[in-house]
Amino acid sequence: MKVYHGSWMEIAEPDLKHSRTDVDFGKGFYTTPLREQAVKWCGKFKRRGKQGIVTTYEFDESTSSSLKILSFDSYSEEWLDFILKCRRKQDSSDYDIVMGGVANDKVFNTVELYFDHLIDKQEAIKRLRYEKPNMQICFRSERALKQLHFEGSFEV
């Protein structure tokens, strides 16, 4: 499967040392199988006066059977609970790869309403179901990163 990473620079050798811990799926290297989504991720760098670079990789799923993978097929209570743990730096799981929807700005607003106890979990899930489909794949271990094979990059 081809996956993309949007940044301000080409990343031929992804690592975990430059990762933040309080993001959707915790510390890891984030990619997406959706080219348009990676291009959109570059927008934040371009708004800061930097270049936008999308790096392309081949993710060899056939050799990842020994990895511990968590996959969310939709916005669900389990997805929300996992994101809340990760954003609060309370995730202690040992997943190598986590896949699922992105908590974008609209999603984050819903999550904030839930954090502030202004809506309950069911209302949060209801609101999240109307979001445009997207996908992120977070490579959280060195073993997982070895499944990514650099192909190249392009500027947006």
PyMOL CGO cylinders between C-alpha atoms (Angstrom):
from pymol import cmd
from pymol.cgo import CYLINDER

trace = [
    CYLINDER, 0.00, 0.00, 0.00, 1.27, 3.46, -0.87, 0.3, 1, 1, 1, 1, 1, 1,
    CYLINDER, 1.27, 3.46, -0.87, 1.25, 5.91, 2.06, 0.3, 1, 1, 1, 1, 1, 1,
    CYLINDER, 1.25, 5.91, 2.06, 2.15, 9.58, 2.30, 0.3, 1, 1, 1, 1, 1, 1,
    CYLINDER, 2.15, 9.58, 2.30, 3.60, 11.94, 4.91, 0.3, 1, 1, 1, 1, 1, 1,
    CYLINDER, 3.60, 11.94, 4.91, 3.07, 15.70, 4.64, 0.3, 1, 1, 1, 1, 1, 1,
    CYLINDER, 3.07, 15.70, 4.64, 5.79, 17.95, 6.07, 0.3, 1, 1, 1, 1, 1, 1,
    CYLINDER, 5.79, 17.95, 6.07, 8.08, 20.88, 5.28, 0.3, 1, 1, 1, 1, 1, 1,
    CYLINDER, 8.08, 20.88, 5.28, 10.91, 18.54, 4.28, 0.3, 1, 1, 1, 1, 1, 1,
    CYLINDER, 10.91, 18.54, 4.28, 11.51, 15.16, 2.68, 0.3, 1, 1, 1, 1, 1, 1,
    CYLINDER, 11.51, 15.16, 2.68, 11.83, 12.37, 5.23, 0.3, 1, 1, 1, 1, 1, 1,
    CYLINDER, 11.83, 12.37, 5.23, 13.68, 9.48, 3.60, 0.3, 1, 1, 1, 1, 1, 1,
    CYLINDER, 13.68, 9.48, 3.60, 14.35, 7.74, 6.93, 0.3, 1, 1, 1, 1, 1, 1,
    CYLINDER, 14.35, 7.74, 6.93, 11.44, 8.17, 9.36, 0.3, 1, 1, 1, 1, 1, 1,
    CYLINDER, 11.44, 8.17, 9.36, 12.18, 7.95, 13.07, 0.3, 1, 1, 1, 1, 1, 1,
    CYLINDER, 12.18, 7.95, 13.07, 10.34, 8.24, 16.37, 0.3, 1, 1, 1, 1, 1, 1,
    CYLINDER, 10.34, 8.24, 16.37, 12.62, 10.75, 18.08, 0.3, 1, 1, 1, 1, 1, 1,
    CYLINDER, 12.62, 10.75, 18.08, 10.95, 13.74, 16.38, 0.3, 1, 1, 1, 1, 1, 1,
    CYLINDER, 10.95, 13.74, 16.38, 7.42, 12.67, 17.39, 0.3, 1, 1, 1, 1, 1, 1,
    CYLINDER, 7.42, 12.67, 17.39, 5.11, 14.42, 19.81, 0.3, 1, 1, 1, 1, 1, 1,
    CYLINDER, 5.11, 14.42, 19.81, 3.36, 12.32, 22.46, 0.3, 1, 1, 1, 1, 1, 1,
    CYLINDER, 3.36, 12.32, 22.46, 0.03, 14.12, 22.91, 0.3, 1, 1, 1, 1, 1, 1,
    CYLINDER, 0.03, 14.12, 22.91, -1.48, 13.54, 19.48, 0.3, 1, 1, 1, 1, 1, 1,
    CYLINDER, -1.48, 13.54, 19.48, -4.29, 11.30, 18.21, 0.3, 1, 1, 1, 1, 1, 1,
    CYLINDER, -4.29, 11.30, 18.21, -2.58, 7.90, 18.37, 0.3, 1, 1, 1, 1, 1, 1,
    CYLINDER, -2.58, 7.90, 18.37, 0.36, 8.84, 20.57, 0.3, 1, 1, 1, 1, 1, 1,
    CYLINDER, 0.36, 8.84, 20.57, 4.02, 9.07, 19.72, 0.3, 1, 1, 1, 1, 1, 1,
    CYLINDER, 4.02, 9.07, 19.72, 4.76, 7.80, 16.25, 0.3, 1, 1, 1, 1, 1, 1,
    CYLINDER, 4.76, 7.80, 16.25, 5.36, 8.57, 12.59, 0.3, 1, 1, 1, 1, 1, 1,
    CYLINDER, 5.36, 8.57, 12.59, 2.08, 9.52, 10.93, 0.3, 1, 1, 1, 1, 1, 1,
    CYLINDER, 2.08, 9.52, 10.93, 1.15, 8.69, 7.34, 0.3, 1, 1, 1, 1, 1, 1,
    CYLINDER, 1.15, 8.69, 7.34, -2.03, 8.44, 5.30, 0.3, 1, 1, 1, 1, 1, 1,
    CYLINDER, -2.03, 8.44, 5.30, -3.03, 6.33, 2.29, 0.3, 1, 1, 1, 1, 1, 1,
    CYLINDER, -3.03, 6.33, 2.29, -4.89, 9.41, 0.98, 0.3, 1, 1, 1, 1, 1, 1,
    CYLINDER, -4.89, 9.41, 0.98, -2.61, 11.57, -1.17, 0.3, 1, 1, 1, 1, 1, 1,
    CYLINDER, -2.61, 11.57, -1.17, -4.95, 14.58, -0.93, 0.3, 1, 1, 1, 1, 1, 1,
    CYLINDER, -4.95, 14.58, -0.93, -4.86, 14.41, 2.85, 0.3, 1, 1, 1, 1, 1, 1,
    CYLINDER, -4.86, 14.41, 2.85, -1.05, 14.54, 2.93, 0.3, 1, 1, 1, 1, 1, 1,
    CYLINDER, -1.05, 14.54, 2.93, -1.13, 17.52, 0.56, 0.3, 1, 1, 1, 1, 1, 1,
    CYLINDER, -1.13, 17.52, 0.56, -3.59, 19.22, 2.92, 0.3, 1, 1, 1, 1, 1, 1,
    CYLINDER, -3.59, 19.22, 2.92, -1.28, 18.51, 5.91, 0.3, 1, 1, 1, 1, 1, 1,
    CYLINDER, -1.28, 18.51, 5.91, 1.41, 20.50, 4.08, 0.3, 1, 1, 1, 1, 1, 1,
    CYLINDER, 1.41, 20.50, 4.08, -0.82, 23.57, 4.22, 0.3, 1, 1, 1, 1, 1, 1,
    CYLINDER, -0.82, 23.57, 4.22, 0.13, 24.38, 7.81, 0.3, 1, 1, 1, 1, 1, 1,
    CYLINDER, 0.13, 24.38, 7.81, 3.81, 24.54, 6.83, 0.3, 1, 1, 1, 1, 1, 1,
    CYLINDER, 3.81, 24.54, 6.83, 3.12, 26.65, 3.77, 0.3, 1, 1, 1, 1, 1, 1,
    CYLINDER, 3.12, 26.65, 3.77, 1.12, 29.11, 5.90, 0.3, 1, 1, 1, 1, 1, 1,
    CYLINDER, 1.12, 29.11, 5.90, 4.28, 29.49, 8.05, 0.3, 1, 1, 1, 1, 1, 1,
    CYLINDER, 4.28, 29.49, 8.05, 6.36, 30.37, 4.99, 0.3, 1, 1, 1, 1, 1, 1,
    CYLINDER, 6.36, 30.37, 4.99, 7.97, 26.95, 4.61, 0.3, 1, 1, 1, 1, 1, 1,
    CYLINDER, 7.97, 26.95, 4.61, 7.75, 24.59, 1.68, 0.3, 1, 1, 1, 1, 1, 1,
    CYLINDER, 7.75, 24.59, 1.68, 5.29, 21.71, 1.58, 0.3, 1, 1, 1, 1, 1, 1,
    CYLINDER, 5.29, 21.71, 1.58, 6.80, 18.31, 0.83, 0.3, 1, 1, 1, 1, 1, 1,
    CYLINDER, 6.80, 18.31, 0.83, 4.90, 15.04, 0.57, 0.3, 1, 1, 1, 1, 1, 1,
    CYLINDER, 4.90, 15.04, 0.57, 7.10, 11.98, 1.04, 0.3, 1, 1, 1, 1, 1, 1,
    CYLINDER, 7.10, 11.98, 1.04, 5.86, 8.72, -0.43, 0.3, 1, 1, 1, 1, 1, 1,
    CYLINDER, 5.86, 8.72, -0.43, 6.45, 5.23, 0.97, 0.3, 1, 1, 1, 1, 1, 1,
    CYLINDER, 6.45, 5.23, 0.97, 5.42, 1.69, 0.20, 0.3, 1, 1, 1, 1, 1, 1,
    CYLINDER, 5.42, 1.69, 0.20, 3.98, 0.02, 3.29, 0.3, 1, 1, 1, 1, 1, 1,
    CYLINDER, 3.98, 0.02, 3.29, 4.48, -3.73, 2.98, 0.3, 1, 1, 1, 1, 1, 1,
    CYLINDER, 4.48, -3.73, 2.98, 1.44, -5.06, 4.83, 0.3, 1, 1, 1, 1, 1, 1,
    CYLINDER, 1.44, -5.06, 4.83, 2.30, -8.66, 3.98, 0.3, 1, 1, 1, 1, 1, 1,
    CYLINDER, 2.30, -8.66, 3.98, 5.34, -8.58, 6.28, 0.3, 1, 1, 1, 1, 1, 1,
    CYLINDER, 5.34, -8.58, 6.28, 3.54, -6.86, 9.16, 0.3, 1, 1, 1, 1, 1, 1,
    CYLINDER, 3.54, -6.86, 9.16, 1.76, -9.96, 10.50, 0.3, 1, 1, 1, 1, 1, 1,
    CYLINDER, 1.76, -9.96, 10.50, 4.12, -10.14, 13.48, 0.3, 1, 1, 1, 1, 1, 1,
    CYLINDER, 4.12, -10.14, 13.48, 3.26, -6.57, 14.49, 0.3, 1, 1, 1, 1, 1, 1,
    CYLINDER, 3.26, -6.57, 14.49, 0.62, -5.59, 17.02, 0.3, 1, 1, 1, 1, 1, 1,
    CYLINDER, 0.62, -5.59, 17.02, -1.90, -3.50, 15.05, 0.3, 1, 1, 1, 1, 1, 1,
    CYLINDER, -1.90, -3.50, 15.05, -4.96, -1.60, 16.24, 0.3, 1, 1, 1, 1, 1, 1,
    CYLINDER, -4.96, -1.60, 16.24, -7.37, -0.54, 13.51, 0.3, 1, 1, 1, 1, 1, 1,
    CYLINDER, -7.37, -0.54, 13.51, -10.47, 1.63, 13.89, 0.3, 1, 1, 1, 1, 1, 1,
    CYLINDER, -10.47, 1.63, 13.89, -12.90, 1.22, 10.98, 0.3, 1, 1, 1, 1, 1, 1,
    CYLINDER, -12.90, 1.22, 10.98, -15.04, 4.18, 12.04, 0.3, 1, 1, 1, 1, 1, 1,
    CYLINDER, -15.04, 4.18, 12.04, -15.43, 6.92, 14.59, 0.3, 1, 1, 1, 1, 1, 1,
    CYLINDER, -15.43, 6.92, 14.59, -16.57, 4.93, 17.61, 0.3, 1, 1, 1, 1, 1, 1,
    CYLINDER, -16.57, 4.93, 17.61, -16.49, 5.01, 21.39, 0.3, 1, 1, 1, 1, 1, 1,
    CYLINDER, -16.49, 5.01, 21.39, -13.34, 2.87, 21.32, 0.3, 1, 1, 1, 1, 1, 1,
    CYLINDER, -13.34, 2.87, 21.32, -11.69, 5.30, 18.87, 0.3, 1, 1, 1, 1, 1, 1,
    CYLINDER, -11.69, 5.30, 18.87, -12.65, 8.29, 21.02, 0.3, 1, 1, 1, 1, 1, 1,
    CYLINDER, -12.65, 8.29, 21.02, -11.46, 6.61, 24.23, 0.3, 1, 1, 1, 1, 1, 1,
    CYLINDER, -11.46, 6.61, 24.23, -8.10, 5.77, 22.62, 0.3, 1, 1, 1, 1, 1, 1,
    CYLINDER, -8.10, 5.77, 22.62, -7.60, 9.32, 21.32, 0.3, 1, 1, 1, 1, 1, 1,
    CYLINDER, -7.60, 9.32, 21.32, -8.52, 10.78, 24.72, 0.3, 1, 1, 1, 1, 1, 1,
    CYLINDER, -8.52, 10.78, 24.72, -5.92, 8.57, 26.41, 0.3, 1, 1, 1, 1, 1, 1,
    CYLINDER, -5.92, 8.57, 26.41, -3.26, 9.50, 23.88, 0.3, 1, 1, 1, 1, 1, 1,
    CYLINDER, -3.26, 9.50, 23.88, -3.97, 13.23, 23.98, 0.3, 1, 1, 1, 1, 1, 1,
    CYLINDER, -3.97, 13.23, 23.98, -3.84, 13.14, 27.79, 0.3, 1, 1, 1, 1, 1, 1,
    CYLINDER, -3.84, 13.14, 27.79, -0.53, 11.20, 27.63, 0.3, 1, 1, 1, 1, 1, 1,
    CYLINDER, -0.53, 11.20, 27.63, -2.17, 8.27, 29.44, 0.3, 1, 1, 1, 1, 1, 1,
    CYLINDER, -2.17, 8.27, 29.44, -1.74, 5.59, 26.78, 0.3, 1, 1, 1, 1, 1, 1,
    CYLINDER, -1.74, 5.59, 26.78, 0.38, 2.66, 27.93, 0.3, 1, 1, 1, 1, 1, 1,
    CYLINDER, 0.38, 2.66, 27.93, -0.48, 0.27, 25.11, 0.3, 1, 1, 1, 1, 1, 1,
    CYLINDER, -0.48, 0.27, 25.11, 2.24, -1.42, 23.07, 0.3, 1, 1, 1, 1, 1, 1,
    CYLINDER, 2.24, -1.42, 23.07, 0.74, -1.26, 19.58, 0.3, 1, 1, 1, 1, 1, 1,
    CYLINDER, 0.74, -1.26, 19.58, 3.25, -1.11, 16.76, 0.3, 1, 1, 1, 1, 1, 1,
    CYLINDER, 3.25, -1.11, 16.76, 0.75, 0.48, 14.37, 0.3, 1, 1, 1, 1, 1, 1,
    CYLINDER, 0.75, 0.48, 14.37, -2.55, 2.29, 14.95, 0.3, 1, 1, 1, 1, 1, 1,
    CYLINDER, -2.55, 2.29, 14.95, -4.89, 3.07, 12.05, 0.3, 1, 1, 1, 1, 1, 1,
    CYLINDER, -4.89, 3.07, 12.05, -8.04, 5.14, 12.01, 0.3, 1, 1, 1, 1, 1, 1,
    CYLINDER, -8.04, 5.14, 12.01, -9.74, 8.46, 11.44, 0.3, 1, 1, 1, 1, 1, 1,
    CYLINDER, -9.74, 8.46, 11.44, -8.09, 11.79, 12.09, 0.3, 1, 1, 1, 1, 1, 1,
    CYLINDER, -8.09, 11.79, 12.09, -9.28, 14.09, 14.84, 0.3, 1, 1, 1, 1, 1, 1,
    CYLINDER, -9.28, 14.09, 14.84, -9.19, 17.19, 12.62, 0.3, 1, 1, 1, 1, 1, 1,
    CYLINDER, -9.19, 17.19, 12.62, -10.25, 20.70, 13.73, 0.3, 1, 1, 1, 1, 1, 1,
    CYLINDER, -10.25, 20.70, 13.73, -13.98, 19.90, 13.65, 0.3, 1, 1, 1, 1, 1, 1,
    CYLINDER, -13.98, 19.90, 13.65, -13.38, 16.61, 15.39, 0.3, 1, 1, 1, 1, 1, 1,
    CYLINDER, -13.38, 16.61, 15.39, -11.12, 18.30, 17.93, 0.3, 1, 1, 1, 1, 1, 1,
    CYLINDER, -11.12, 18.30, 17.93, -13.89, 20.81, 18.72, 0.3, 1, 1, 1, 1, 1, 1,
    CYLINDER, -13.89, 20.81, 18.72, -16.21, 17.89, 19.44, 0.3, 1, 1, 1, 1, 1, 1,
    CYLINDER, -16.21, 17.89, 19.44, -13.55, 16.24, 21.61, 0.3, 1, 1, 1, 1, 1, 1,
    CYLINDER, -13.55, 16.24, 21.61, -13.09, 19.52, 23.52, 0.3, 1, 1, 1, 1, 1, 1,
    CYLINDER, -13.09, 19.52, 23.52, -16.85, 19.73, 24.15, 0.3, 1, 1, 1, 1, 1, 1,
    CYLINDER, -16.85, 19.73, 24.15, -16.69, 16.20, 25.51, 0.3, 1, 1, 1, 1, 1, 1,
    CYLINDER, -16.69, 16.20, 25.51, -13.62, 17.01, 27.67, 0.3, 1, 1, 1, 1, 1, 1,
    CYLINDER, -13.62, 17.01, 27.67, -15.50, 20.01, 29.10, 0.3, 1, 1, 1, 1, 1, 1,
    CYLINDER, -15.50, 20.01, 29.10, -18.54, 17.81, 29.88, 0.3, 1, 1, 1, 1, 1, 1,
    CYLINDER, -18.54, 17.81, 29.88, -20.75, 19.93, 27.62, 0.3, 1, 1, 1, 1, 1, 1,
    CYLINDER, -20.75, 19.93, 27.62, -21.80, 16.87, 25.60, 0.3, 1, 1, 1, 1, 1, 1,
    CYLINDER, -21.80, 16.87, 25.60, -21.82, 13.19, 26.47, 0.3, 1, 1, 1, 1, 1, 1,
    CYLINDER, -21.82, 13.19, 26.47, -19.97, 10.39, 24.67, 0.3, 1, 1, 1, 1, 1, 1,
    CYLINDER, -19.97, 10.39, 24.67, -23.00, 9.39, 22.58, 0.3, 1, 1, 1, 1, 1, 1,
    CYLINDER, -23.00, 9.39, 22.58, -23.46, 12.96, 21.31, 0.3, 1, 1, 1, 1, 1, 1,
    CYLINDER, -23.46, 12.96, 21.31, -19.74, 13.17, 20.51, 0.3, 1, 1, 1, 1, 1, 1,
    CYLINDER, -19.74, 13.17, 20.51, -19.90, 9.95, 18.46, 0.3, 1, 1, 1, 1, 1, 1,
    CYLINDER, -19.90, 9.95, 18.46, -23.05, 11.17, 16.69, 0.3, 1, 1, 1, 1, 1, 1,
    CYLINDER, -23.05, 11.17, 16.69, -21.30, 14.40, 15.65, 0.3, 1, 1, 1, 1, 1, 1,
    CYLINDER, -21.30, 14.40, 15.65, -18.15, 12.59, 14.55, 0.3, 1, 1, 1, 1, 1, 1,
    CYLINDER, -18.15, 12.59, 14.55, -20.03, 10.30, 12.17, 0.3, 1, 1, 1, 1, 1, 1,
    CYLINDER, -20.03, 10.30, 12.17, -20.74, 13.25, 9.86, 0.3, 1, 1, 1, 1, 1, 1,
    CYLINDER, -20.74, 13.25, 9.86, -17.09, 14.09, 9.24, 0.3, 1, 1, 1, 1, 1, 1,
    CYLINDER, -17.09, 14.09, 9.24, -15.48, 13.64, 5.82, 0.3, 1, 1, 1, 1, 1, 1,
    CYLINDER, -15.48, 13.64, 5.82, -13.70, 10.28, 5.66, 0.3, 1, 1, 1, 1, 1, 1,
    CYLINDER, -13.70, 10.28, 5.66, -9.98, 10.42, 6.30, 0.3, 1, 1, 1, 1, 1, 1,
    CYLINDER, -9.98, 10.42, 6.30, -7.34, 8.00, 7.51, 0.3, 1, 1, 1, 1, 1, 1,
    CYLINDER, -7.34, 8.00, 7.51, -4.08, 8.06, 9.39, 0.3, 1, 1, 1, 1, 1, 1,
    CYLINDER, -4.08, 8.06, 9.39, -1.61, 5.27, 10.02, 0.3, 1, 1, 1, 1, 1, 1,
    CYLINDER, -1.61, 5.27, 10.02, 0.69, 5.81, 12.99, 0.3, 1, 1, 1, 1, 1, 1,
    CYLINDER, 0.69, 5.81, 12.99, 3.90, 3.78, 13.05, 0.3, 1, 1, 1, 1, 1, 1,
    CYLINDER, 3.90, 3.78, 13.05, 4.73, 3.62, 16.77, 0.3, 1, 1, 1, 1, 1, 1,
    CYLINDER, 4.73, 3.62, 16.77, 7.74, 1.28, 16.94, 0.3, 1, 1, 1, 1, 1, 1,
    CYLINDER, 7.74, 1.28, 16.94, 11.04, 0.79, 15.18, 0.3, 1, 1, 1, 1, 1, 1,
    CYLINDER, 11.04, 0.79, 15.18, 9.81, -2.62, 14.02, 0.3, 1, 1, 1, 1, 1, 1,
    CYLINDER, 9.81, -2.62, 14.02, 6.84, -0.94, 12.37, 0.3, 1, 1, 1, 1, 1, 1,
    CYLINDER, 6.84, -0.94, 12.37, 8.97, 1.73, 10.71, 0.3, 1, 1, 1, 1, 1, 1,
    CYLINDER, 8.97, 1.73, 10.71, 10.97, -1.04, 9.02, 0.3, 1, 1, 1, 1, 1, 1,
    CYLINDER, 10.97, -1.04, 9.02, 7.80, -1.84, 7.03, 0.3, 1, 1, 1, 1, 1, 1,
    CYLINDER, 7.80, -1.84, 7.03, 8.02, 1.56, 5.29, 0.3, 1, 1, 1, 1, 1, 1,
    CYLINDER, 8.02, 1.56, 5.29, 10.08, 1.76, 2.13, 0.3, 1, 1, 1, 1, 1, 1,
    CYLINDER, 10.08, 1.76, 2.13, 10.97, 5.24, 0.88, 0.3, 1, 1, 1, 1, 1, 1,
    CYLINDER, 10.97, 5.24, 0.88, 9.90, 5.92, -2.71, 0.3, 1, 1, 1, 1, 1, 1,
    CYLINDER, 9.90, 5.92, -2.71, 10.42, 9.66, -3.17, 0.3, 1, 1, 1, 1, 1, 1,
    CYLINDER, 10.42, 9.66, -3.17, 8.83, 13.01, -2.55, 0.3, 1, 1, 1, 1, 1, 1,
    CYLINDER, 8.83, 13.01, -2.55, 7.21, 15.96, -4.30, 0.3, 1, 1, 1, 1, 1, 1,
    CYLINDER, 7.21, 15.96, -4.30, 6.65, 19.61, -3.47, 0.3, 1, 1, 1, 1, 1, 1,
    CYLINDER, 6.65, 19.61, -3.47, 3.15, 21.06, -3.19, 0.3, 1, 1, 1, 1, 1, 1,
]
cmd.load_cgo(trace, "trace")
